[in-house]
């Protein structure tokens, strides 16, 4: 029987996962495609269908680790390469990044990380001539890499400089460093459960957060976990679960959830007894929202429409929830591609859209009704400044400050104005994978 060393690439265990990981990393860094686009839906990588669950999980970890540690990887490889990363062969670049990420942060034997990265470049016509270079650099990385990582451990290299500068200016340098550090860790899985969080935490070998979210470390597929098929819970970051609670008792009230897909907040409101109208402009996203509601046995009216153009019922709504399109910089722990796909210049256009949505929501709200505005952004233009602009333009609105008991006593996530502001460094844990929150802003307003 021939040795594995001479087996065709398709027969080498783990190579397919790394090849797809390399394609997806290349898609983010060179084609500016999001991870969501490449992992799900019509634009998903065709090779995903051929991967076993274990290889699919490995592929996702490879991609996430590279993007989460991209700045540090760039520093390490620049120190190990005399002429820099080859720019004429993207596969050589992605093979170096994936190989180094495994050596430095993943539980993969060094020899396997090196060998499979070499095979990656050997199978690519443009990159094949760099096989010797990849082999030599990754062997050096195994010997010297951890020392090179330690050299820059305090420099927050894994955030783009423009984003680190913004956070330092708005939150302070220490808070920005703490946030950058939190973003370097693979996050936990957060679940919103219909009832008995303690019981589900026990069944799923997780823990219950003060807010009632069940937090656990995922091993395998979400769909195979107890309670998924029965619709007993849905995946939702603990911070994302807070805005829908700011309405208080919604039983029997009419609530419009603008920009609703994939439906976590719609599910919360429907489960609490609200009559929910969920609006989203994307037919595919609304289809997924309907699938999620069907699994959860929850009811809501769904509408495919641009919320800014949507007429809505003449009688208006008791409540409006806007989870507005934004830069999503608060979700980098779960979507590390965001850090490298967004630009400072994106903020102004999104802030303008947010103002249009806010003004539209005021027209859909009955007198005495409640508006909850939220974004998964850490940028003040999309949060605090958006609400200040709205309040200055709409005298009929007033802010209703959030009180600590409404957010499980977590006073540190309430701003001086009474808005909600969570940071990736909040809810620390001795195990970094079990700590942290997505960065969210939320404000509660009432129409007089």
C-alpha positions, 0 to 999 in steps of 0.5 A: 500500500503506497504511503500517505505522502504520495496519495492524491491530494483528494485522499489526504484527510483534512486537505479538503477542509483546508482547501475550502478554508483557503478559498473562503479566506481568499474570498474575504481578503481579495474579493471582499465577500462576507463569510455569511455569503460564502458559508450559507445560501445560494452563494455558498462554497460548493465544496461545503456539501461534500464535507463531513460535520467534523471537517466543516467545523474544522474549516470554520475554525480555520477561517475564523482563527485566520481572520481573528488573528490576521494582524498578528499573523501578518507580523509573524509572517513578515518576520519570517519572510525576507521578501514578504508574502507572495502577492502574485499567488493568493493560494500561497498567502492563504496557505501560509496564513492557515498553516501559521494559525494552526501552529500558533493557536489550534490543537493541530500537530505542527507537522500536519499543519506544515504538510497540508499547507504545502499540499495546498500550494502544490495543487495550485498552478500559480502557487506551486513554485512556492511550495518550498518557501511555504515549507521553510517558513512554516517550519520556522514558525513552529520554532520561533512563532510563539516568541514573535506573537509574544513580542506584539501581544499588547499592540492590538494588531488584530484590529484595523488601525482606523477601528482601534483609533475610533474606539480609543477616542470614544471609549478610551485606550484601555477599554479599546485594548480590552475590547481588542483582547476579547475579540481574539477569543473564539466565542461561546454559543448563546441560546435564548430558551423558551422556559427554565433556563437552568434546566436547559443549561444543565442539559446542554452542559452550559451555564445561565448568565444573569440575563437568562441566556444559556451560554455553552461551548459548542462541539459539533452541529447546533442542529444536533443539540437537545431541544433544537428540533423541538423548538425549545430555544434559538441561537442569539447573543446575550446582548442581542436578546436585551433590546426586545425586553425593553418594551416591558409587558407586550402581551396583546400589543401590536409590535412592528419589528423592522429589519427583522431577519433572521428573527431572534427578536421577532421570536422573543416578542411573539413568545412574550405574547405580542402581535408581531409584524416582521418586516425585512427587504430580503425575500431569502432572509424572510424565508429563513425567518419563517423557517425559524418561526415554524421550528419554534412554533411561534406566530408572526405576520411576515412582510417582504418590504423596504421598511423605509417605503412600507406604508404600514396599517393606518392605525399604527403600532403600539411598539416599533423595534428597529434593529437597523442595518449598520457596520456591525462592528459589535459582532466581530467576535462572531463575524471576524470578517467584518473587521477587514471588510468595513471601512471608516467611509461606510459609517456616514451612509449607514447613519443616513439610512438609520435616520430614515428608518427612525423617522419612518418608525415615528410615523408608524407609532401610535401616540403613547407607543414605544420605539426601541432602536438598536444596532450591533455597532460600536460606532457612536454615529450609529448609536448615541449620536443617531438618537441625539439627532432624532430627539433634536428633530422630533419634539414628540419623542422623549427618552425613557431611561433603562433601569438596572433591574431591566438588564439583570442589574448590569449597571455597567451596560447602561450609559449616563443618558440611560441607553444600553451599551454593551462591549465585547469586554463585558461579562468577563469569565476566567475562561475567555471563551465563556466571557464577553458580549456582542457590542450593542447599543439600544435606546428606548423612546416614547411618543407623546 
